[in-house]
Amino acid sequence: MDITNCILEIYPDWNGVVWSNSYEGIKPDAAETRPTPTLAELEAVWPKVEAEQIIIRKRQVYKAESDPIYAEWQALLTAGHPDAETRHQEWLDKRAEIKARVG
């Protein structure tokens, strides 16, 4: 569980630090007047935070690994190149591999 991002899900403008990604490591700034969320509250928002992190990671990996293949496929397709369909399949395979690997 990513404790900092869970806290920020509850209090988007929270001020403090989290040492070693541990509940005991939560250290609010002196100006933070709200109570520290309980471990149960953090665990309750973790599924949403985790899903958002997976989407972000997936976008990053698609951009780095599959988008270049897509661009090559589009260029080959536009030029009427005979390898266009092969590149298209490579792109589809790469997207499936990323989905399986990243989530």
C-alpha positions in Angstrom: 0.0 0.0 0.0 1.3 3.5 -0.9 0.6 5.3 2.3 1.4 8.8 1.0 -1.0 8.6 -1.9 -3.7 7.1 0.3 -3.4 10.1 2.6 -3.6 12.4 -0.4 -6.7 10.6 -1.6 -8.3 11.5 1.8 -6.7 15.0 2.2 -5.5 16.2 -1.2 -3.7 19.2 0.4 -2.2 17.2 3.3 1.1 18.6 4.7 3.6 16.1 6.0 5.9 13.2 5.2 5.8 9.5 5.4 9.0 7.7 6.3 9.6 4.2 5.0 6.0 4.0 3.6 4.9 2.9 7.1 1.9 3.9 9.2 4.3 4.6 12.1 6.3 6.8 9.7 3.4 9.3 9.1 4.6 12.7 10.3 2.2 15.6 9.8 3.7 19.1 9.6 3.1 21.3 12.6 0.5 23.3 10.5 -1.5 20.2 9.7 -4.6 20.4 12.0 -6.6 17.4 10.7 -6.3 14.0 12.4 -4.1 11.4 10.8 -6.2 8.9 9.0 -6.5 5.6 10.6 -4.9 2.5 9.1 -8.4 1.2 8.3 -9.2 4.5 6.5 -6.0 4.2 4.4 -6.7 0.6 3.6 -10.2 1.5 2.5 -9.0 4.0 -0.2 -6.0 1.8 -1.3 -8.0 -0.1 -4.0 -8.9 3.2 -5.7 -5.3 4.6 -5.4 -3.8 1.4 -6.7 -6.2 1.3 -9.7 -5.2 4.9 -10.6 -1.5 4.0 -10.3 -2.0 1.1 -12.7 -3.6 3.4 -15.2 -0.7 5.8 -15.0 1.9 3.0 -15.3 0.1 1.5 -18.2 0.0 4.8 -20.1 3.7 5.3 -19.5 4.6 1.8 -20.8 2.2 2.1 -23.8 3.9 5.4 -24.7 7.4 3.9 -24.4 6.8 0.5 -25.9 3.7 0.3 -28.1 3.3 3.8 -29.5 6.5 3.6 -31.6 5.2 0.4 -33.1 1.9 2.0 -33.8 3.6 5.0 -35.5 5.6 2.6 -37.7 2.5 0.7 -38.6 0.7 3.9 -39.6 3.6 5.0 -41.7 3.8 1.6 -43.5 0.0 1.6 -44.0 0.1 5.1 -45.5 2.9 4.1 -47.8 1.0 1.0 -48.9 4.0 -1.1 -47.7 3.5 -4.9 -47.7 4.9 -5.2 -44.1 2.1 -3.0 -42.7 -0.1 -5.9 -41.6 2.8 -7.6 -39.9 3.6 -4.4 -38.0 0.0 -4.1 -37.0 0.0 -7.5 -35.5 3.2 -6.7 -33.6 1.5 -3.6 -32.2 -1.5 -5.7 -31.1 0.7 -8.3 -29.6 2.7 -5.7 -27.7 -0.4 -4.1 -26.3 -1.7 -7.5 -25.1 1.7 -8.2 -23.5 1.7 -4.8 -21.7 -1.8 -5.4 -20.5 -0.9 -8.8 -19.0 2.4 -7.5 -17.5 1.2 -4.2 -16.1 -2.4 -4.9 -15.2 
